[in-house]
C-alpha cells in the first residue's frame, strides 16, 4: 500500500469562466468540485494507476466531511484525523479563451498540539502498512515548520519510504530528514542549496548533486513545459516533454509525484520511472480538474517523452 498525507486538505472548486475580468458579475455555467490538496491529488492518480492507496491528513467541519465523502465516491480509502474548525476551499478560475488561471486559496483550520500528537500516531500506524508514504502540500496553522521532518523520521522508523513535496520553510526543514524523494521546482531547489530565487538550469544541476550527496536518493526538479531535470541514484537525467494543448495545469506536479512513486513501487528503472512520472504530470494538464488522468493519455504520452542521461 501507498499512503498520502495531506495536512491541509481542501475542497477544490474549478470555475470555467470565459472572458473573466475583475469587477464583473458572472453566472458560472461549468463548475467541478473535488476533494483536494496536494496529497489527495497524488492519491487519486495512484488509484487511477491501479495501486492500493490510502489518503490521510487533517479534516475539519462540514468541508472535511465533504472531503471524506468525495474520496468515498471515488473509491479511495480515507483515514483522517478529525479536528475542530473548517477545512479550506480552494478556487481555481479558468478562462479558456485567454489561457489564464486565477487561484484563491483559503488558509484552513488551526490544529492543536493534541491534533498533531494524533497525526504522529496515525502516521506511525499507516507507515507500518505502507511501502511509501507521501507528505504533500502546505502546513496548516498551528504546525511547526519542522513537522514534516519529524513525520519523515516517524515514517522511516515504521518501515515506509518517505516522500516530500512541499515548499518554503517546510521544505527547507523537511529535507534535513533526507526523504527518499523530493520534487522542488527550479527556484526552490536553488534556495535549498544556498542560491537565489532566479536559478538558471546551469545552477540546478549542481544543486541536484548537492542534495543527492546529502542522502536524498531522488531529486526531481520541475521545469514546467520544459520538462524536468532529475538526479536518481547519483546519475543525472533530462526529461523532455511533448507539446500538448493543456486545459488546467493545477495538479500536474502532484500527478508526476504519483507516477514516480508508483514506478518505484513497481521496481521500474530510473529512466522508465521518470517517463511514467512525466506522463502522469502531462496527462493531468489535459483534464479540467486537478489530480486526474486518463490511462489512455498516460500510455500515449509515455511513448512521446524522452529521458536522456546527462551525467
C-alpha positions in Angstrom: 0.0 0.0 0.0 1.0 3.6 -0.6 -0.2 6.3 1.9 -0.5 10.0 1.1 -0.7 12.6 3.9 -2.4 16.0 3.2 -2.2 18.1 6.4 -4.1 21.0 4.8 -6.8 19.2 2.7 -9.3 21.2 0.7 -12.4 21.2 -1.4 -11.0 22.2 -4.9 -13.5 24.1 -6.9 -12.8 24.9 -10.6 -14.9 27.5 -12.4 -14.7 27.8 -16.2 -15.4 31.5 -16.9 -14.8 32.8 -20.5 -13.7 36.4 -20.5 -13.0 36.5 -16.8 -12.2 40.0 -15.5 -12.3 42.0 -12.3 -15.4 44.0 -11.1 -17.9 42.0 -13.2 -20.7 39.6 -12.4 -20.6 36.1 -13.7 -23.1 33.2 -13.6 -20.8 30.1 -13.7 -22.2 27.5 -16.1 -19.4 24.9 -15.6 -18.0 24.0 -12.2 -16.3 21.0 -10.7 -15.8 20.3 -7.0 -13.4 17.6 -5.8 -11.6 16.5 -2.7 -8.3 18.3 -3.0 -5.0 19.3 -1.5 -1.7 18.0 -3.0 -1.6 14.6 -1.3 -5.2 13.9 -2.2 -4.3 14.6 -5.8 -1.4 12.2 -5.5 -3.7 9.6 -4.1 -6.2 10.0 -6.9 -3.6 9.4 -9.6 -2.1 6.4 -7.7 -5.6 4.9 -7.5 -6.1 5.6 -11.3 -2.9 3.7 -12.0 -4.3 0.7 -10.2 -2.2 0.7 -7.0 -3.6 0.3 -3.4 -3.6 3.7 -1.7 -4.9 5.3 1.5 -5.4 9.1 1.8 -4.8 10.6 5.3 -4.4 14.1 6.8 -6.5 16.5 8.8 -10.2 17.0 8.1 -12.3 19.7 9.8 -16.0 20.6 9.9 -18.6 20.3 7.2 -16.0 20.8 4.4 -13.9 18.0 6.0 -16.9 15.6 5.9 -17.4 16.6 2.2 -13.8 15.7 1.5 -14.2 12.3 3.1 -17.5 11.8 1.2 -15.9 12.7 -2.1 -13.0 10.3 -1.5 -15.5 7.6 -0.8 -17.3 8.3 -4.0 -14.1 7.8 -5.9 -13.3 4.5 -4.1 -10.2 5.9 -2.3 -9.9 4.7 1.3 -9.5 7.6 3.8 -8.1 7.5 7.3 -8.0 11.1 8.5 -7.6 12.8 11.9 -10.7 14.9 12.5 -10.1 18.3 14.1 -12.1 21.4 15.0 -12.7 24.3 12.6 -13.3 24.1 8.9 -11.3 22.6 6.1 -10.5 25.1 3.4 -11.9 25.7 -0.1 -9.6 26.5 -2.9 -11.0 28.2 -6.0 -9.4 28.0 -9.5 -10.9 30.3 -12.1 -10.0 29.3 -15.7 -10.5 31.5 -18.7 -10.1 29.1 -21.7 -10.0 32.0 -24.3 -7.2 33.9 -22.7 -5.5 30.9 -21.2 -5.5 32.5 -17.7 -5.7 30.8 -14.3 -6.7 32.6 -11.1 -6.4 30.8 -7.8 -7.9 31.8 -4.4 -6.7 29.6 -1.5 -8.2 29.7 2.0 -5.9 29.1 5.0 -7.8 26.2 6.5 -8.2 25.2 10.2 -5.7 25.8 13.0 -4.6 22.5 14.6 -3.8 21.9 18.3 -0.9 20.1 19.9 -3.3 17.2 20.6 -4.2 17.1 16.9 -0.6 16.9 16.0 0.0 14.1 18.5 -2.9 12.2 16.9 -1.3 12.7 13.5 2.1 11.3 14.7 0.2 8.2 15.9 -1.7 8.0 12.6 1.5 8.2 10.5 3.1 5.5 12.7 0.2 3.1 12.1 -0.1 3.8 8.4 3.6 3.7 7.6 3.8 0.3 9.2 1.4 -1.0 6.5 2.9 1.0 3.6 5.8 0.7 1.2 5.8 4.5 0.6 4.3 7.5 2.4 3.9 10.8 0.6 3.8 14.1 2.5 2.4 16.8 0.3 1.4 20.5 0.5 1.3 23.3 2.9 1.3 23.0 6.7 -1.9 24.2 8.5 -1.8 26.9 11.1 -0.6 25.5 14.5 2.1 23.3 12.9 5.8 24.0 13.4 7.8 24.2 10.2 9.8 21.2 11.4 6.7 18.9 11.4 7.4 17.3 8.1 10.9 16.5 9.2 9.6 14.8 12.3 6.9 12.8 10.4 9.5 11.7 7.8 11.6 10.2 10.7 8.5 8.5 12.1 7.6 7.0 8.7 11.1 5.7 8.1 11.3 4.1 11.6 8.0 2.4 10.9 9.3 0.9 7.6 8.0 3.2 4.8 10.0 5.2 2.3 9.1 8.9 2.9 8.4 11.3 0.0 8.2 15.1 0.5 6.6 17.6 -1.9 6.1 21.0 -0.2 7.7 24.4 -0.4 9.2 27.3 1.6 10.4 26.7 5.2 8.6 23.4 5.5 10.7 22.1 2.6 13.9 23.6 3.9 13.3 21.9 7.3 11.9 18.7 5.8 15.0 17.9 3.6 17.1 17.7 6.8 15.5 14.4 7.5 16.6 13.1 4.0 13.3 11.9 2.4 13.7 9.3 -0.3 12.3 11.7 -3.0 11.7 15.4 -3.3 10.2 17.3 -6.3 11.0 21.0 -5.9 10.8 23.5 -8.8 14.0 25.2 -10.2 13.6 28.2 -7.8 13.0 26.0 -4.7 16.0 23.7 -5.4 18.3 26.7 -5.7 17.2 28.1 -2.3 17.7 24.7 -0.7 21.4 24.8 -1.6 22.0 28.5 -0.8 21.3 30.0 -4.2 18.9 32.8 -5.2 15.3 32.6 -6.3 16.1 33.0 -10.0 18.1 29.9 -10.7 19.2 29.0 -14.3 19.3 25.4 -15.5 23.1 25.5 -15.1 22.7 26.2 -11.4 20.0 23.5 -11.0 22.4 20.6 -11.8 24.9 21.3 -9.1 22.0 21.8 -6.6 20.7 18.4 -7.5 24.1 16.9 -7.0 24.4 18.6 -3.6 21.1 17.3 -2.4 21.8 13.7 -3.6 25.1 13.9 -1.7 23.2 14.8 1.4 21.4 11.5 1.3 18.3 12.2 -0.8 18.2 9.4 -3.3 15.9 11.1 -5.9 15.6 14.8 -6.7 13.3 15.7 -9.5 13.2 19.4 -10.4 10.2 20.5 -12.4 10.8 23.0 -15.2 7.2 23.4 -16.3 6.6 22.9 -20.0 10.3 22.5 -20.5 10.2 19.2 -18.7 12.5 18.3 -15.7 16.0 17.7 -14.6 16.4 14.8 -12.2 19.0 13.1 -10.1 18.4 9.4 -9.4 20.9 7.2 -7.5 23.8 9.6 -8.3 23.0 9.9 -12.0 21.6 13.0 -13.8 18.8 13.0 -16.3 17.0 15.5 -18.6 13.3 14.8 -19.2 11.8 16.3 -22.4 8.0 16.6 -22.8 5.9 16.7 -26.0 4.0 19.8 -26.8 0.3 19.5 -25.7 -2.6 21.9 -25.5 -3.3 21.8 -21.8 -6.6 22.7 -20.1 -5.6 23.1 -16.5 -2.0 22.7 -15.1 -3.1 22.6 -11.5 -2.2 19.2 -10.0 0.4 18.3 -12.7 3.2 18.3 -10.2 1.2 16.1 -7.8 0.4 13.7 -10.7 4.1 13.5 -11.5 4.8 12.5 -7.9 2.2 9.8 -8.1 3.8 8.4 -11.2 7.2 8.5 -9.7 6.1 6.7 -6.5 4.2 4.0 -8.4 7.2 3.5 -10.7 9.4 3.0 -7.6 6.9 0.6 -6.0 6.9 -1.4 -9.3 10.7 -1.5 -9.5 11.0 0.4 -12.8 14.3 1.7 -14.0 15.3 5.3 -13.3 14.5 6.2 -17.0 11.2 4.4 -17.1 10.2 5.9 -13.7 10.9 9.4 -14.9 8.9 8.7 -18.1 5.9 7.4 -16.1 6.1 10.4 -13.7 6.3 12.9 -16.6 3.5 11.1 -18.5 1.1 11.4 -15.4 2.0 15.1 -14.9 1.4 15.9 -18.6 -1.8 13.8 -18.7 -3.2 15.8 -15.7 -2.8 19.1 -17.7 -5.3 17.7 -20.3 -8.0 17.3 -17.6 -10.3 20.1 -16.2 -9.7 19.2 -12.6 -6.5 18.7 -10.5 -5.2 15.2 -9.9 -7.0 13.4 -12.7 -5.6 11.4 -15.5 -6.9 9.2 -18.3 -4.9 6.0 -18.6 -5.1 6.2 -22.4 -3.4 9.6 -22.2 -0.7 8.3 -19.8 0.1 5.4 -22.1 0.2 7.6 -25.2 2.4 10.1 -23.6 4.9 7.5 -22.3 5.8 6.9 -25.9 6.4 10.6 -26.5 8.6 11.5 -23.5 12.3 11.4 -23.8 14.8 10.8 -21.0 18.5 11.5 -21.6 21.2 10.7 -19.1 23.4 13.8 -18.8 25.8 12.9 -16.0 
